[in-house]
Every structure is written in C-alpha cells, then in structure tokens.
Amino acid sequence: MSITYDVSKQKGSSRWYPHKIETPKVPAGPLGDKKQALHAAAELMGVSYPEYMELRRKKGCA
C-alpha cells in the first residue's frame, strides 16, 4: 500500500491539514495541529493511525 494522503503546514500559521499527494495546496480535511492532521489523513486513507505512521516511516516522511 502506498500513501495517498499526506499533511502540510499552512503557510504563516501553526496549523496543519491533510491533503491528497497530487494536490498539496487543497486541504482534504480540517485544519489543526500536526497530530490531528495525521489522524485525519489516516482516516481518509481508511487505515488506522499506527498503520499510517508505519507507511510514512517506510516512505521516509516521518
């Protein structure tokens, strides 16, 4: 399985948001702290948070 959603930090803010890999500027979920955005990205992919973090580690994003 590959990562289809990632998280980015909103420019000029301390807020993070999940987004599709192909569209990094278009939020796919609510703004929040990094952990909330990571949980939302995992939910959007349909996997658990620990599974999502393992995929990120394998990809080298963590």
TIRO-2110 file (N, C-alpha, C; in Angstrom, 1 decimal):
// TIRO-2110
0.8, -1.2, 0.0, N, 1, A
0.0, 0.0, 0.0, CA, 1, A
0.9, 1.2, 0.0, C, 1, A
0.5, 2.3, -0.7, N, 2, A
1.2, 3.5, -0.7, CA, 2, A
0.4, 4.6, -0.1, C, 2, A
1.1, 5.7, 0.2, N, 3, A
0.5, 6.8, 0.8, CA, 3, A
-0.3, 7.6, -0.2, C, 3, A
-1.5, 7.9, 0.0, N, 4, A
-2.3, 8.7, -0.9, CA, 4, A
-2.7, 10.1, -0.3, C, 4, A
-2.6, 10.2, 1.0, N, 5, A
-2.8, 11.4, 1.7, CA, 5, A
-1.6, 11.7, 2.6, C, 5, A
-1.2, 13.0, 2.6, N, 6, A
-0.1, 13.5, 3.4, CA, 6, A
-0.6, 14.7, 4.2, C, 6, A
0.3, 15.3, 5.0, N, 7, A
-0.1, 16.5, 5.7, CA, 7, A
0.9, 17.6, 5.4, C, 7, A
0.4, 18.9, 5.4, N, 8, A
1.3, 20.0, 5.2, CA, 8, A
0.9, 21.1, 6.2, C, 8, A
1.9, 22.0, 6.4, N, 9, A
1.7, 23.1, 7.3, CA, 9, A
1.1, 24.3, 6.5, C, 9, A
0.1, 25.0, 7.1, N, 10, A
-0.4, 26.2, 6.4, CA, 10, A
0.6, 27.3, 6.6, C, 10, A
0.9, 27.9, 5.5, N, 11, A
2.0, 29.0, 5.4, CA, 11, A
1.5, 30.1, 6.3, C, 11, A
2.5, 30.6, 7.2, N, 12, A
2.2, 31.7, 8.1, CA, 12, A
1.4, 31.3, 9.3, C, 12, A
1.2, 30.1, 9.5, N, 13, A
0.4, 29.6, 10.6, CA, 13, A
1.0, 28.4, 11.3, C, 13, A
0.5, 28.0, 12.4, N, 14, A
1.0, 26.8, 13.1, CA, 14, A
0.0, 25.6, 12.9, C, 14, A
-0.9, 25.8, 11.9, N, 15, A
-1.9, 24.8, 11.7, CA, 15, A
-1.5, 23.9, 10.5, C, 15, A
-1.9, 22.6, 10.6, N, 16, A
-1.6, 21.6, 9.6, CA, 16, A
-2.9, 21.1, 9.0, C, 16, A
-2.8, 20.5, 7.8, N, 17, A
-4.0, 19.9, 7.2, CA, 17, A
-3.6, 18.7, 6.3, C, 17, A
-4.6, 17.8, 6.2, N, 18, A
-4.3, 16.6, 5.3, CA, 18, A
-4.7, 17.0, 3.9, C, 18, A
-4.0, 16.4, 2.9, N, 19, A
-4.3, 16.6, 1.5, CA, 19, A
-3.9, 15.4, 0.7, C, 19, A
-4.4, 15.3, -0.5, N, 20, A
-4.0, 14.3, -1.4, CA, 20, A
-2.6, 14.6, -1.9, C, 20, A
-1.8, 13.6, -2.2, N, 21, A
-0.4, 13.7, -2.6, CA, 21, A
-0.4, 14.6, -3.9, C, 21, A
-1.4, 14.4, -4.8, N, 22, A
-1.4, 15.1, -6.1, CA, 22, A
-1.7, 16.5, -6.0, C, 22, A
-2.4, 16.9, -4.9, N, 23, A
-2.9, 18.3, -4.8, CA, 23, A
-2.5, 18.8, -3.4, C, 23, A
-1.3, 19.2, -3.2, N, 24, A
-0.8, 19.6, -1.9, CA, 24, A
-1.4, 20.9, -1.4, C, 24, A
-1.9, 21.8, -2.2, N, 25, A
-2.4, 23.1, -1.8, CA, 25, A
-3.9, 23.0, -1.4, C, 25, A
-4.6, 21.9, -1.7, N, 26, A
-6.0, 21.7, -1.5, CA, 26, A
-6.3, 20.9, -0.2, C, 26, A
-6.7, 21.5, 0.9, N, 27, A
-7.0, 20.7, 2.1, CA, 27, A
-8.1, 19.7, 1.9, C, 27, A
-7.9, 18.5, 2.4, N, 28, A
-8.9, 17.5, 2.3, CA, 28, A
-9.6, 17.2, 3.6, C, 28, A
-9.2, 18.0, 4.6, N, 29, A
-9.8, 17.8, 5.9, CA, 29, A
-9.6, 19.1, 6.7, C, 29, A
-10.0, 19.1, 8.0, N, 30, A
-9.9, 20.3, 8.8, CA, 30, A
-8.5, 20.7, 9.2, C, 30, A
-8.3, 22.0, 9.5, N, 31, A
-7.0, 22.4, 10.0, CA, 31, A
-6.9, 22.1, 11.5, C, 31, A
-5.7, 21.8, 11.9, N, 32, A
-5.5, 21.6, 13.3, CA, 32, A
-4.0, 21.4, 13.6, C, 32, A
-3.7, 20.8, 14.7, N, 33, A
-2.3, 20.6, 15.0, CA, 33, A
-1.8, 19.4, 14.2, C, 33, A
-0.5, 19.1, 14.1, N, 34, A
0.0, 18.1, 13.3, CA, 34, A
-0.6, 16.7, 13.5, C, 34, A
-0.7, 16.4, 14.8, N, 35, A
-1.2, 15.1, 15.2, CA, 35, A
-2.7, 14.9, 14.7, C, 35, A
-3.5, 15.9, 14.8, N, 36, A
-4.9, 15.8, 14.3, CA, 36, A
-4.9, 15.7, 12.8, C, 36, A
-4.0, 16.4, 12.1, N, 37, A
-3.9, 16.2, 10.6, CA, 37, A
-3.5, 14.8, 10.2, C, 37, A
-2.5, 14.3, 11.0, N, 38, A
-2.1, 12.9, 10.7, CA, 38, A
-3.2, 11.9, 10.9, C, 38, A
-4.0, 12.1, 12.0, N, 39, A
-5.1, 11.2, 12.2, CA, 39, A
-6.1, 11.3, 11.1, C, 39, A
-6.4, 12.5, 10.7, N, 40, A
-7.4, 12.8, 9.6, CA, 40, A
-6.9, 12.1, 8.3, C, 40, A
-5.6, 12.2, 8.0, N, 41, A
-5.1, 11.6, 6.8, CA, 41, A
-5.2, 10.1, 6.8, C, 41, A
-4.9, 9.5, 8.0, N, 42, A
-5.1, 8.1, 8.1, CA, 42, A
-6.6, 7.7, 7.9, C, 42, A
-7.5, 8.5, 8.5, N, 43, A
-8.9, 8.2, 8.3, CA, 43, A
-9.3, 8.3, 6.9, C, 43, A
-8.8, 9.3, 6.2, N, 44, A
-9.1, 9.5, 4.7, CA, 44, A
-8.6, 8.3, 3.9, C, 44, A
-7.5, 7.7, 4.3, N, 45, A
-7.0, 6.6, 3.6, CA, 45, A
-7.7, 5.3, 4.0, C, 45, A
-8.4, 5.3, 5.1, N, 46, A
-9.1, 4.1, 5.5, CA, 46, A
-8.2, 3.1, 6.3, C, 46, A
-7.2, 3.6, 6.9, N, 47, A
-6.3, 2.8, 7.7, CA, 47, A
-6.2, 3.3, 9.1, C, 47, A
-5.7, 2.5, 10.0, N, 48, A
-5.5, 3.0, 11.4, CA, 48, A
-4.3, 4.0, 11.5, C, 48, A
-4.3, 4.8, 12.5, N, 49, A
-3.2, 5.7, 12.7, CA, 49, A
-1.9, 5.0, 12.8, C, 49, A
-1.7, 3.9, 13.6, N, 50, A
-0.4, 3.2, 13.6, CA, 50, A
0.0, 2.7, 12.2, C, 50, A
-1.0, 2.2, 11.5, N, 51, A
-0.6, 1.7, 10.1, CA, 51, A
-0.2, 2.8, 9.2, C, 51, A
-0.9, 4.0, 9.3, N, 52, A
-0.5, 5.1, 8.5, CA, 52, A
0.9, 5.6, 8.9, C, 52, A
1.2, 5.6, 10.2, N, 53, A
2.6, 6.1, 10.6, CA, 53, A
3.6, 5.1, 10.1, C, 53, A
3.3, 3.8, 10.1, N, 54, A
4.3, 2.8, 9.6, CA, 54, A
4.6, 3.1, 8.1, C, 54, A
3.5, 3.4, 7.3, N, 55, A
3.7, 3.7, 5.9, CA, 55, A
4.5, 4.9, 5.7, C, 55, A
4.3, 5.9, 6.5, N, 56, A
5.1, 7.2, 6.4, CA, 56, A
6.6, 6.9, 6.7, C, 56, A
6.8, 6.0, 7.8, N, 57, A
8.2, 5.7, 8.1, CA, 57, A
8.9, 5.0, 6.9, C, 57, A
8.2, 4.0, 6.3, N, 58, A
8.7, 3.3, 5.2, CA, 58, A
9.0, 4.2, 4.0, C, 58, A
8.2, 5.2, 3.8, N, 59, A
8.4, 6.2, 2.7, CA, 59, A
9.5, 7.2, 3.1, C, 59, A
9.7, 7.4, 4.3, N, 60, A
10.7, 8.3, 4.8, CA, 60, A
10.2, 9.7, 5.1, C, 60, A
8.9, 9.8, 5.4, N, 61, A
8.2, 11.1, 5.6, CA, 61, A
8.2, 11.4, 7.1, C, 61, A
8.4, 10.5, 8.0, N, 62, A
8.3, 10.7, 9.4, CA, 62, A
9.4, 11.6, 9.9, C, 62, A
END
